[in-house]
Amino acid sequence: MVSAIPDRAALVAAARDTIRRGSKSFAAASSLFDRVTRERVWLLYAWCRACDDIVDAQDMGGALGDQSGAAERLALVRRLTAQAMAGQATGNPAFDALGLVARETGLTMAMAEAVIGGFALDAADWQPRTEADLMRYCWHVAGAVGVMMAVVMGVSPDDEDTLDRAADLGLAFQLANIARDLAEDDAAGRCYLPAEWLAEADLPPGEQLKPQYRETLAGLARRLCDMAQAHECSARVGAGRLRARQRWAILAAAGIYGDIARKVAARGDKAWHSRTVVSAKAKLAWIGRAGWRALRPVPASCHRGAQARRHTRKSLIALAEAKPWG
């Protein structure tokens, strides 16, 4: 029998430990929120981290474990999520955390299912064929999380344009992560570069990390980073509609994660000799810079940059509904 749901303080403490271990960058940015928002962000992050770790059989986003049984682990994630959203104790603090933050903010099962859809793709050993496939994957694993984060911050579920911008921040994060983690994903037998991109670049599938193809791979990584930059610009436009401290936190997160993409692009074919990181000093600098930007109007360059994005939340959802995965 599952015991009662832990009290709020215990769930918040567990979630705080999770974000500190799982994402130093996001933990740093979340410190800028007001206390209530900060705690709710931690609670949501804990669920996201737990889902990813369970489906991939990993710990805090580390090396992938044995991938057999992925379908069963995905079913477990869905069952625990449904229990949590129904207000039932799950026996897992991360899922209890989702139930708590959902009750406090109005998150829905449909929002959670959009995120779980990304884990389902990984469990099925899916790889993208087209750029649209890639972006729909990014929507599930990160853009949909951005929407949930926006609701946690108090954005109305009916504010479609602001939710689009929130999704764009998640898309920017995921595109940067994909560019940074090409070597790690290759070691795990995964590739998120669209097959059409590889064909256009005459890059044999499965051989993209070989020395003779590194320069070509760097060009594809820059393409990912340019896409991330356009979505980051869109997110900065949306951040201008948030309350001051929320705007500060989002601009800091956008800057820190944006630096990952910028560093990958700048390192060229050496980007995968070692993991690209943003130093603690650089993160502090972004926190200060974001505080200044939070007080200023969104620059025209951001509006122009946002226009370069080719995919929006609405278009990606429409694609997903019109064309089943497979």
C-alpha positions as CSV (number, residue, x, y, z in Angstrom):
1,M,0.0,0.0,0.0
2,V,1.3,3.5,-0.9
3,S,1.7,5.8,2.0
4,A,0.2,9.3,2.2
5,I,1.5,12.1,0.1
6,P,4.4,13.8,1.9
7,D,3.8,17.4,3.1
8,R,4.7,20.3,0.9
9,A,7.9,21.2,2.8
10,A,9.3,17.7,2.3
11,L,8.4,17.7,-1.4
12,V,10.0,21.1,-2.0
13,A,13.1,20.0,-0.2
14,A,13.4,16.9,-2.3
15,A,12.8,18.9,-5.5
16,R,15.4,21.5,-4.5
17,D,18.0,18.7,-4.1
18,T,17.0,17.3,-7.5
19,I,17.4,20.6,-9.4
20,R,20.8,21.3,-7.7
21,R,22.0,17.9,-8.8
22,G,20.4,17.7,-12.2
23,S,20.9,21.2,-13.7
24,K,23.2,23.7,-12.2
25,S,22.3,26.2,-14.9
26,F,18.5,26.0,-14.3
27,A,19.1,26.0,-10.5
28,A,21.0,29.2,-10.8
29,A,18.3,30.9,-12.9
30,S,15.5,29.6,-10.6
31,S,17.0,31.4,-7.6
32,L,15.8,34.7,-9.1
33,F,12.1,33.8,-8.8
34,D,10.0,34.8,-5.8
35,R,9.9,32.0,-3.3
36,V,6.5,30.6,-4.3
37,T,7.3,30.5,-8.0
38,R,10.8,29.2,-7.3
39,E,9.4,26.3,-5.3
40,R,6.8,25.5,-7.9
41,V,9.5,25.5,-10.6
42,W,11.5,23.1,-8.6
43,L,8.5,20.8,-8.1
44,L,7.9,20.7,-11.9
45,Y,11.5,20.1,-12.7
46,A,11.7,17.2,-10.3
47,W,8.9,15.4,-12.2
48,C,10.6,16.1,-15.6
49,R,13.9,14.8,-14.3
50,A,12.3,11.7,-12.8
51,C,10.5,10.8,-16.1
52,D,13.6,11.2,-18.1
53,D,15.7,9.1,-15.7
54,I,13.1,6.3,-15.4
55,V,12.5,6.0,-19.2
56,D,16.3,6.2,-20.1
57,A,17.4,4.0,-17.0
58,Q,19.8,6.8,-16.0
59,D,20.6,8.9,-13.0
60,M,20.3,12.7,-13.2
61,G,20.7,12.7,-16.9
62,G,24.0,10.6,-16.8
63,A,24.9,7.7,-19.0
64,L,22.1,5.7,-20.4
65,G,21.4,2.4,-18.7
66,D,20.1,-0.9,-20.1
67,Q,17.5,0.1,-22.7
68,S,15.6,-3.2,-22.6
69,G,12.2,-2.8,-20.9
70,A,11.8,0.8,-22.0
71,A,8.2,0.3,-22.9
72,E,7.5,-1.0,-19.4
73,R,9.3,2.0,-17.8
74,L,7.3,4.4,-20.0
75,A,4.1,2.7,-18.8
76,L,5.2,3.2,-15.2
77,V,5.8,6.9,-15.9
78,R,2.3,7.3,-17.4
79,R,0.7,5.4,-14.5
80,L,2.4,7.4,-11.8
81,T,1.7,10.7,-13.6
82,A,-2.0,9.8,-13.9
83,Q,-2.1,8.9,-10.2
84,A,-0.4,12.2,-9.2
85,M,-2.7,14.3,-11.4
86,A,-5.7,12.5,-9.8
87,G,-4.4,13.6,-6.4
88,Q,-3.4,10.2,-5.3
89,A,-0.1,9.3,-3.5
90,T,2.4,7.6,-5.8
91,G,5.2,6.6,-3.4
92,N,7.6,8.6,-5.5
93,P,8.3,12.2,-4.3
94,A,8.9,13.5,-7.9
95,F,5.5,12.4,-9.1
96,D,3.9,13.6,-5.8
97,A,5.5,17.0,-6.6
98,L,3.8,17.1,-9.9
99,G,0.4,16.5,-8.3
100,L,1.1,19.2,-5.8
101,V,2.1,21.9,-8.3
102,A,-0.8,20.9,-10.6
103,R,-3.2,21.5,-7.8
104,E,-1.7,24.9,-7.0
105,T,-1.5,26.2,-10.6
106,G,-3.9,24.3,-12.8
107,L,-1.5,22.2,-14.9
108,T,-3.5,19.5,-16.8
109,M,-3.0,15.9,-17.7
110,A,-2.9,17.0,-21.4
111,M,0.1,19.2,-20.7
112,A,1.8,16.3,-18.9
113,E,1.0,13.9,-21.8
114,A,2.6,16.3,-24.3
115,V,5.9,16.0,-22.4
116,I,5.6,12.2,-22.0
117,G,5.2,12.0,-25.8
118,G,8.9,12.9,-26.1
119,F,9.9,10.1,-23.7
120,A,7.8,7.7,-25.7
121,L,9.8,8.6,-28.8
122,D,13.1,7.8,-27.1
123,A,11.7,4.6,-25.7
124,A,10.8,3.6,-29.3
125,D,14.4,4.3,-30.5
126,W,13.0,7.0,-32.8
127,Q,15.1,9.3,-35.0
128,P,14.0,12.3,-37.1
129,R,13.7,12.2,-40.8
130,T,13.0,15.8,-41.5
131,E,13.6,19.2,-39.8
132,A,9.9,19.2,-38.9
133,D,10.3,15.8,-37.2
134,L,13.2,17.2,-35.2
135,M,11.2,20.2,-34.1
136,R,8.2,18.2,-33.1
137,Y,10.5,16.1,-30.9
138,C,11.9,19.3,-29.4
139,W,8.3,20.4,-28.7
140,H,7.5,17.3,-26.8
141,V,10.7,17.1,-24.7
142,A,11.2,20.8,-24.0
143,G,8.7,23.1,-25.7
144,A,5.8,21.5,-23.8
145,V,7.8,21.9,-20.6
146,G,8.1,25.6,-21.3
147,V,4.4,25.8,-21.5
148,M,4.0,24.1,-18.2
149,M,6.6,26.4,-16.7
150,A,4.7,29.4,-18.0
151,V,1.5,28.2,-16.3
152,V,3.5,27.7,-13.1
153,M,4.6,31.3,-13.3
154,G,1.0,32.4,-13.6
155,V,0.5,32.8,-17.4
156,S,-3.1,32.1,-18.3
157,P,-3.7,28.9,-20.3
158,D,-5.7,31.1,-22.7
159,D,-2.7,33.4,-23.4
160,E,-1.7,31.6,-26.6
161,D,1.0,34.0,-27.8
162,T,2.8,34.1,-24.5
163,L,2.6,30.3,-24.3
164,D,4.1,30.1,-27.8
165,R,7.0,32.2,-26.6
166,A,7.4,30.0,-23.5
167,A,7.5,27.0,-25.8
168,D,10.2,28.7,-27.9
169,L,12.5,29.0,-24.9
170,G,12.2,25.2,-24.4
171,L,12.9,24.7,-28.1
172,A,16.0,26.9,-27.8
173,F,17.2,24.9,-24.9
174,Q,16.7,21.6,-26.6
175,L,18.4,22.6,-29.8
176,A,21.4,23.8,-27.9
177,N,21.5,20.5,-25.9
178,I,21.3,18.5,-29.1
179,A,24.2,20.4,-30.6
180,R,26.3,20.1,-27.5
181,D,25.5,16.4,-26.9
182,L,26.0,15.0,-30.4
183,A,29.0,12.8,-29.3
184,E,27.2,11.6,-26.1
185,D,24.1,10.7,-28.1
186,D,26.2,8.9,-30.7
187,A,27.8,6.8,-28.0
188,A,24.3,5.8,-26.8
189,G,23.2,4.9,-30.4
190,R,21.0,8.0,-30.8
191,C,21.1,10.7,-33.4
192,Y,18.7,13.7,-33.4
193,L,20.1,15.2,-36.7
194,P,17.4,14.8,-39.4
195,A,18.2,12.1,-41.9
196,E,17.6,14.6,-44.7
197,W,20.2,17.0,-43.2
198,L,22.7,14.1,-43.2
199,A,21.9,13.2,-46.8
200,E,22.2,16.8,-48.0
201,A,25.6,17.1,-46.4
202,D,26.8,13.7,-47.8
203,L,27.4,12.5,-44.2
204,P,26.9,8.8,-43.8
205,P,24.4,7.9,-41.0
206,G,26.2,6.6,-37.9
207,E,29.6,8.0,-39.0
208,Q,29.1,11.7,-38.2
209,L,31.6,11.7,-35.3
210,K,34.4,10.2,-37.4
211,P,37.4,12.6,-37.8
212,Q,37.0,13.1,-41.5
213,Y,33.4,14.3,-41.1
214,R,33.9,16.6,-38.1
215,E,34.0,19.8,-40.2
216,T,30.8,18.8,-41.9
217,L,29.2,18.0,-38.5
218,A,30.2,21.4,-37.2
219,G,28.2,23.0,-40.0
220,L,25.1,21.0,-39.0
221,A,25.7,22.0,-35.4
222,R,25.8,25.6,-36.4
223,R,22.5,25.2,-38.1
224,L,21.0,23.9,-34.9
225,C,22.6,26.8,-33.0
226,D,21.2,29.3,-35.4
227,M,17.7,27.8,-34.9
228,A,18.2,28.0,-31.1
229,Q,19.2,31.7,-31.4
230,A,16.0,32.5,-33.3
231,H,13.8,30.8,-30.7
232,E,15.8,32.4,-27.9
233,C,15.0,35.8,-29.4
234,S,11.3,34.9,-29.5
235,A,11.4,33.8,-25.8
236,R,13.0,37.1,-24.9
237,V,10.1,38.9,-26.5
238,G,7.7,36.8,-24.5
239,A,9.6,37.4,-21.3
240,G,8.8,41.1,-21.6
241,R,5.2,40.3,-20.6
242,L,6.2,38.6,-17.3
243,R,6.5,40.2,-13.8
244,A,9.9,41.7,-13.0
245,R,11.5,38.8,-11.1
246,Q,10.1,36.2,-13.4
247,R,11.4,38.2,-16.4
248,W,14.8,38.4,-14.8
249,A,14.9,34.6,-14.2
250,I,13.8,33.8,-17.7
251,L,16.3,36.2,-19.3
252,A,19.1,34.7,-17.2
253,A,18.1,31.2,-18.2
254,A,17.9,32.2,-21.9
255,G,21.3,33.8,-21.7
256,I,23.0,30.9,-19.9
257,Y,21.6,28.2,-22.3
258,G,22.1,30.5,-25.2
259,D,25.8,30.6,-24.4
260,I,25.9,26.8,-24.8
261,A,24.7,27.2,-28.4
262,R,27.1,30.1,-29.0
263,K,30.1,28.2,-27.6
264,V,29.3,25.1,-29.6
265,A,29.1,27.1,-32.8
266,A,32.4,29.0,-31.9
267,R,34.3,25.7,-31.2
268,G,33.6,24.4,-34.7
269,D,34.9,20.9,-35.3
270,K,36.4,20.8,-31.8
271,A,33.0,21.2,-30.1
272,W,33.0,17.5,-29.1
273,H,36.6,17.1,-27.8
274,S,35.2,17.9,-24.4
275,R,31.7,18.8,-23.0
276,T,30.8,22.4,-23.7
277,V,29.9,24.1,-20.4
278,V,29.1,27.6,-19.1
279,S,31.3,28.5,-16.2
280,A,30.0,29.6,-12.8
281,K,31.6,33.0,-13.4
282,A,29.8,33.3,-16.8
283,K,26.5,32.3,-15.1
284,L,26.9,35.0,-12.5
285,A,27.6,37.5,-15.3
286,W,24.4,36.5,-17.1
287,I,22.4,36.9,-13.9
288,G,23.7,40.5,-13.7
289,R,23.2,41.2,-17.4
290,A,19.7,39.7,-17.3
291,G,18.8,42.0,-14.3
292,W,19.7,45.0,-16.5
293,R,17.8,43.7,-19.5
294,A,14.7,43.0,-17.4
295,L,14.5,46.8,-16.8
296,R,14.9,47.7,-20.5
297,P,12.5,47.4,-23.5
298,V,13.0,44.3,-25.7
299,P,15.5,45.5,-28.3
300,A,14.5,45.6,-32.0
301,S,17.2,43.0,-32.8
302,C,15.2,40.4,-30.7
303,H,12.1,41.1,-32.6
304,R,14.0,40.7,-35.9
305,G,15.7,37.5,-34.6
306,A,12.4,36.0,-33.6
307,Q,11.1,36.4,-37.1
308,A,13.7,33.9,-38.3
309,R,12.1,31.0,-36.5
310,R,10.3,28.7,-38.9
311,H,8.4,26.6,-36.4
312,T,5.9,27.7,-33.7
313,R,4.1,25.8,-31.0
314,K,0.8,25.9,-33.0
315,S,2.5,24.7,-36.2
316,L,4.2,21.8,-34.4
317,I,1.0,20.7,-32.7
318,A,-0.8,20.8,-36.0
319,L,1.9,18.7,-37.7
320,A,1.7,16.2,-34.9
321,E,-2.0,15.9,-35.2
322,A,-1.9,15.7,-39.0
323,K,0.9,13.1,-39.3
324,P,1.3,10.3,-36.7
325,W,4.7,9.4,-35.7
326,G,6.4,6.4,-37.4
